[in-house]
Amino acid sequence: MPRTPRARRSAARRPAPAPALDGPVLELQVDRIAHGGVAVARHDGRVVFVADAIPGERVRARVTDAGKDRFWRADTVEVLDASADRREHVWAEASVDRAPERRAGGAEFGHIRMSRQRALKGEVLTEAMQRFARLEREVEVEEVAAELAPGADPEAGTGWRTRVRLHVDDDGRVGPYAARSHRVVPVSDLPLAVEALRELAPLASNLPGAGSIDLIAPSAGEAIAVVDQQGAGPVVHEVVDGREFALDRGGFWQVHRGAAATLSRAVRELVDGARFDPGAANLDLYGGVGLLAAAVGDRFGETVRITSVEADPRATDHAAANLADWIGARAETGRVDRWLADLETSADRAMRDRLAAATVVLDPPRSGAGRAVVERLAALRPAQLVYVACDPVALARDIGIFREHGYELEAIRAYDLFPNTHHVEAVARLTAIV
């Protein structure tokens, strides 16, 4: 998954049951792509979500979930009429040639040509905007600039991951989880990872009792492997556009080698300079270790006033140090919803004026900011918001709520920060309607 430590990492879950191996096999005509990386087909009027298929293909797929819901889930077991965009999977252990229960997870688009992957992600984002934000807005998903990801293969979409979590089963076998389950699949390679992690990964080892292994390749320093990482751990350093950021080894950082720089540049470009007031009560919400606050500061200078708000106190400590170049920058620890509620009730007239002139950058977890945060932000009435999102539906839903409260979407860009997966990152600018 693209979002690992910090708030973006999913809570621990019980192991998922193995998929049904004796479900019916259906012949399906695949229509379109759905949010979540699965394709959509119909069988006798019922929606079937099909893994490892491409819109336009005819496939045989085994049903793995035929419960009482209106839809079924199925895994492709044979491609009858292949799309022109189908290619040999970049990860042999995730290929449709393998039994579904033995396919490595984490590269669900690896069988699709890169340009079609980006087009499909754009379709998902466009549909989400139509359904949840009530906007007709086509978005082109952009590649990461080659100079930001040295060593990555843009045609294959490999060699970009700087953080990988492997798991160890009860027999000591090491590997990723199988697709859509918590079963360990032994593999011989990690093609999405940067070379340093591919060399470091103990894929052939037997490590009974280890639990998990985190592989980390910071841009400053040596790659490391950590068994059963607990707590923050030592500090590592990442370099973005010549600026160094300290963070805990177990703290959140974008996993693509070029993602941090891509998003920093996107935020700098999408902030409307004509609306930006360096002396306003500018905010960086869900601020982590200060990456995006620094992006704003780098564009507008050392006198910028900006407050970074983050729930993780260790990340806040790092943000305070990472933002020391700006006189008016500060970092505060707090849950964003509660922090905004306190601000809303305590703000005096002068503070409200400074908030009304403010630019707010927010980079919430995968679930999005949510109605409570959006409505509190809208009540404070900042001049503009720059929203960084890793989930199209959550972004579109929140944009829809902002529109209910007098904001409009002015600009949006999307980036393929997770090649060979269904994930996509988007950055949007919303402004208050006068």
Buried (B, 14 or more C-beta within 10 A) or exposed (E): BBBBBBBBBEEEEEEEEEBBEEBEBBEBBBBEBBBEBBBBBEBEEEBBBBBBBBBBBBBBBBBBBBEEEEBBBBBBBEBEEBBEBBBEBBBBBBBBEBEBBBBBBBBBBBBBBBEBBBBBBBBBBBBBBBBBBEBEBEBEBBBBEEEBBEEBBBEBBBBBBBBBBBBBBEEEBBBBBBBBBBBBBBBEBBBBBBEBBBEBBBBEEEBEEBEBBBBBBBBEEEBBBBBEBEEBBEBBEBBBEEBEBBBBBBBBBBBBBBBBBBBBBBBBBBBBEEBBBBEBBBBBBBBBBBBBBBBBBBBBEEEBBBBBBBBBEBBBBBBBEBBEEBEBBBBBBBBBBBBBBEBBEEBEEEEBEBBBBBBBBBBBBBEBBBEBBBBBBBEBBBBBBBBBBBBBBBBBBBBBBBBEBEBEBEBBBBBBBBBBBBBBBBBBBBBBEE
